[in-house]
């Protein structure tokens, strides 16, 4: 591993510390890209995914698989302890819908709606027309911290080839565990990284416009294999303040699924010599 591939050092090797029950505290690795005093929402997505899987396994033993996960971001989440609430919205033998919520100070910050499906053997039918990505070692190292502040982007290593602003392929990996003292699935680990796609190839510099995402919807074909997560990402802005970041998500064996993020695009106005 080259020096450029190594994440920045931090004494805490996890994103979240369990505080008992469904309460958790973020580590410095969770600091956000728009404001380091607020949480980057990516690790929280992974935590909610893990808790839904753990909740599933406590309730049933048939191993329903996650097919769709839709995260809605109701507001910013400070770098402070929070709690999680879980409910089965639509129980079923072969299809189930579960909701998980992050609550801080009595306010709901993130809501996950997940569809879980019965596992069936479709190996003989599996396939996709999507081409594979270049392998991680075929792309040059890239530092998310060259564009973005915060602990989260410094906790990952990345390799990227940008065709143009708003269009790139890249891979990410991290040595930071999602949750202190608990093993999580490859799917939860993946969902803890995929929100980084919106910062991988900005159409414009953050000094010209802010473009945070309001949501993230992931559709999964299968669980990922291996450490590296690959993205074929495009970013589009519309004429009325709405944007879209869309990614085909891969591992080193091929396509895993897709991720889409709705953006609120806000040009940075400069008046009287200061940004507003």
C-alpha positions in Angstrom: 0.0 0.0 0.0 1.4 3.4 -1.0 1.5 6.3 1.5 -1.2 8.0 -0.6 -3.5 5.0 0.0 -3.3 5.1 3.8 -6.1 6.9 5.7 -5.1 9.6 8.1 -4.2 8.4 11.6 -6.7 8.5 14.5 -6.5 6.7 17.8 -10.1 5.5 17.6 -10.5 2.5 15.2 -14.3 2.7 14.9 -17.0 5.1 13.7 -19.5 4.5 16.5 -19.3 3.5 20.2 -22.3 1.6 21.7 -23.6 3.3 24.8 -26.1 0.6 25.8 -29.5 -0.3 24.3 -29.8 1.6 21.0 -27.7 4.6 22.0 -24.5 5.4 20.2 -21.7 8.0 20.1 -19.7 9.0 17.0 -15.9 9.1 17.0 -13.8 11.8 15.3 -13.9 9.7 12.1 -17.5 10.7 11.6 -16.9 14.4 11.1 -18.7 15.8 8.0 -17.5 17.3 4.8 -19.8 20.3 4.8 -19.3 21.0 8.5 -16.8 18.9 10.6 -18.9 19.7 13.7 -21.7 17.7 12.2 -21.8 14.0 11.3 -21.1 12.8 7.8 -24.2 10.8 7.2 -22.4 7.9 5.5 -21.4 6.0 8.7 -24.9 6.5 10.1 -26.4 4.8 7.0 -24.2 1.8 7.7 -25.1 1.7 11.4 -28.8 1.7 10.6 -28.3 -1.1 8.0 -26.5 -3.2 10.6 -29.2 -2.6 13.2 -31.9 -3.7 10.8 -30.0 -6.9 10.0 -29.4 -7.6 13.7 -33.1 -6.9 14.5 -34.1 -9.3 11.7 -31.9 -12.1 13.0 -33.3 -11.6 16.5 -36.8 -12.1 15.2 -36.4 -14.8 12.5 -34.0 -17.3 11.2 -34.7 -17.4 7.4 -32.1 -14.7 6.4 -34.2 -12.3 4.4 -31.9 -10.3 2.1 -31.9 -6.5 1.8 -33.2 -5.4 -1.7 -33.8 -1.7 -1.3 -32.8 0.8 1.3 -34.1 4.3 1.2 -32.6 6.8 3.6 -34.2 10.2 4.1 -32.2 12.9 5.8 -34.5 15.1 7.9 -31.8 17.4 9.3 -28.2 17.6 10.3 -26.8 15.3 13.1 -24.4 16.9 15.5 -21.2 15.1 16.7 -23.0 13.9 19.8 -24.7 10.7 21.2 -28.0 9.7 19.6 -30.5 6.9 19.8 -32.1 4.6 17.2 -35.7 3.4 17.0 -36.8 0.3 15.0 -40.2 -0.9 13.8 -41.5 -3.6 11.4 -44.0 -1.7 9.2 -45.1 -4.5 6.9 -44.4 -8.0 8.4 -44.5 -10.9 6.0 -43.2 -14.5 5.4 -41.3 -13.7 2.2 -41.3 -9.8 2.0 -40.9 -7.4 4.9 -40.6 -3.7 5.3 -38.7 -2.3 8.3 -38.1 1.3 9.4 -35.2 2.6 11.5 -34.8 6.1 12.8 -32.0 8.1 14.3 -33.2 10.5 17.0 -31.2 13.2 18.6 -32.6 15.5 21.3 -36.2 14.4 20.5 -35.8 15.3 16.8 -35.7 12.7 14.0 -32.6 13.2 11.9 -32.5 10.1 9.6 -35.2 7.6 8.6 -34.4 4.3 6.8 -37.2 2.4 5.0 -35.9 -1.1 4.0 -37.4 -3.8 1.9 -36.3 -7.4 2.8 -36.9 -10.3 0.5 -36.9 -14.1 0.8 -33.6 -15.6 -0.3 -34.0 -17.8 -3.4 -31.5 -19.6 -5.7 -31.2 -17.6 -8.9 -27.6 -18.3 -9.7 -28.5 -19.8 -13.0 -30.2 -16.6 -14.1 -27.7 -14.1 -12.7 -26.0 -11.6 -15.0 -25.9 -7.9 -16.0 -25.0 -5.9 -19.1 -23.0 -3.5 -17.0 -19.3 -3.7 -17.7 -16.8 -4.2 -14.9 -14.8 -1.3 -13.5 -11.0 -1.0 -13.8 -9.4 -2.7 -10.8 -8.4 -0.5 -7.9 -4.7 -0.8 -8.7 -5.3 0.5 -12.2 -6.5 3.9 -10.9 -4.3 6.5 -9.2 -4.6 7.3 -5.5 -6.7 10.3 -4.7 -7.2 12.2 -1.4 -10.8 13.2 -0.6 -9.3 15.6 1.9 -7.9 17.7 -1.0 -11.5 18.9 -1.5 -13.4 18.2 1.7 -12.8 18.7 5.4 -13.9 16.4 8.2 -12.9 13.1 9.8 -14.9 10.8 7.6 -13.2 11.5 4.3 -9.8 11.2 6.0 -10.8 7.8 7.3 -10.9 6.2 3.8 -8.4 5.6 1.1 -9.5 6.1 -2.5 -8.4 5.5 -6.0 -10.0 7.6 -8.7 -10.0 8.5 -12.4 -12.1 11.6 -13.2 -13.2 12.0 -16.8 -14.6 15.4 -16.1 -16.1 17.3 -13.2 -19.3 15.3 -12.4 -18.1 12.1 -14.0 -15.6 9.5 -12.5 -14.9 6.0 -11.6 -13.4 5.4 -8.1 -12.8 2.8 -5.4 -12.8 3.3 -1.6 -11.8 1.2 1.4 -11.3 1.8 5.1 -9.7 0.1 8.0 -12.1 1.8 10.5 -14.7 -0.5 12.0 -18.3 0.6 11.8 -19.2 -0.3 15.4 -16.9 -0.8 18.4 -16.8 -4.4 19.5 -19.3 -5.8 17.0 -18.9 -7.5 13.6 -21.1 -6.1 10.9 -22.0 -7.7 7.5 -20.4 -6.8 4.2 -23.7 -5.1 3.3 -23.7 -2.8 6.3 -20.0 -2.0 5.7 -20.9 -1.0 2.1 -23.8 1.1 3.2 -21.5 2.9 5.6 -19.4 4.1 2.7 -21.7 4.7 -0.3 -22.8 8.2 0.6 -19.3 9.4 -0.2 -20.2 9.3 -3.9 -21.7 12.8 -3.8 -18.3 14.2 -3.0 -16.2 12.2 -5.4 -16.5 14.3 -8.5 -18.1 17.7 -7.8 -19.5 19.5 -10.9 -18.4 22.7 -9.3 -16.1 23.6 -6.4 -17.8 23.8 -3.0 -16.8 27.5 -2.9 -19.2 28.1 -5.9 -22.2 26.1 -4.6 -23.3 23.7 -1.9 -25.1 20.5 -3.0 -25.9 18.3 0.0 -28.0 15.3 -0.6 -31.5 15.0 1.0 -31.6 11.2 0.6 -29.9 8.1 -0.6 -31.6 5.1 -2.2 -29.7 1.9 -2.7 -30.9 -1.1 -4.8 -28.8 -4.2 -4.2 -28.4 -7.3 -6.3 -26.2 -9.1 -3.8 -23.9 -8.6 -0.8 -20.5 -7.3 -1.7 -17.3 -9.4 -1.4 -13.9 -8.1 -0.4 -12.7 -4.8 1.0 -12.8 -2.4 -2.0 -16.1 -0.7 -3.1 -16.2 0.7 -6.6 -18.3 3.4 -8.1 -19.2 4.6 -11.6 -20.6 8.0 -10.7 -22.2 10.8 -12.5 -23.4 14.1 -11.1 -26.1 16.2 -12.8 -27.6 19.6 -11.8 -31.0 20.8 -13.1 -32.0 24.4 -13.8 -34.1 24.9 -10.6 -31.9 23.9 -7.7 -32.2 20.1 -7.9 -29.4 17.7 -8.6 -28.8 14.0 -8.9 -25.8 11.9 -8.1 -26.1 8.4 -9.5 -23.7 5.5 -9.1 -23.3 1.9 -10.3 -21.7 0.2 -7.3 -19.3 -2.7 -7.7 -16.9 -4.9 -5.8 -14.0 -6.7 -7.5 -16.3 -9.4 -8.7 -18.7 -7.1 -10.5 -21.9 -5.2 -10.1 -23.5 -5.0 -6.6 -26.3 -2.5 -7.2 -27.0 1.2 -7.6 -27.1 4.3 -5.4 -29.0 7.5 -6.2 -28.9 10.8 -4.2 -31.2 13.8 -4.6 -29.3 17.1 -4.1 -30.4 20.5 -3.1 -28.1 22.8 -5.2 -27.5 26.3 -3.7 -25.2 28.7 -5.4 -23.0 30.6 -3.0 -23.9 34.3 -3.2 -21.1 36.8 -2.5 -22.2 40.1 -1.2 -20.2 42.9 0.6 -17.1 40.7 0.4 -18.5 37.8 2.3 -20.1 34.5 1.4 -23.8 34.1 2.3 
